[in-house]
Amino acid sequence: MTGTRISEIKDKLAQGQDELSRQDAAWLVKRVEELEKENEWLRKELSYLENQGEVGF
């Protein structure tokens, strides 16, 4: 769902429907995407650390 929303924002910005410059908007969208990837990695790391040593059957 987030990916869809980001795509919608990108499309609107590409059409010039915002007061931000396109360069600024592109940077912001790229940064949000990077943070989402980092957040997912951190969740996986946290899950691993919380379950370290447990054996699933």
C-alpha positions in Angstrom: 0.0 0.0 0.0 2.8 2.4 0.8 4.4 1.7 -2.5 1.2 2.6 -4.2 0.9 5.8 -2.3 4.5 6.8 -3.1 3.8 6.1 -6.8 0.7 8.4 -6.7 2.8 11.1 -5.0 5.5 10.7 -7.7 2.9 11.0 -10.4 1.3 14.1 -8.9 4.7 15.8 -8.5 5.7 14.9 -12.0 2.7 16.7 -13.2 3.7 19.8 -11.2 0.7 19.7 -8.8 2.7 20.8 -5.8 4.6 23.9 -4.6 7.8 22.0 -3.9 10.4 22.0 -6.7 10.5 18.7 -8.6 14.1 18.3 -7.5 13.2 18.7 -3.8 10.2 16.4 -4.2 12.3 13.7 -5.9 14.8 13.8 -3.1 12.1 13.5 -0.5 10.5 10.5 -2.2 13.9 8.8 -2.6 14.7 9.4 1.0 11.3 7.9 2.2 12.0 4.8 0.1 15.4 4.4 1.6 14.0 4.8 5.1 11.4 2.2 4.4 14.1 -0.3 3.3 16.2 0.5 6.4 13.1 0.1 8.7 12.4 -3.3 7.2 16.0 -4.4 7.8 15.9 -3.2 11.4 12.6 -5.1 12.0 14.3 -8.3 10.8 17.3 -7.7 12.9 15.2 -7.0 16.0 13.2 -10.1 15.4 16.4 -12.2 15.0 17.8 -10.8 18.2 14.6 -11.4 20.1 14.4 -15.0 18.9 18.1 -15.8 19.0 18.7 -19.3 20.3 15.1 -20.4 19.9 14.5 -23.5 17.7 11.3 -23.6 15.8 9.6 -27.0 15.4 
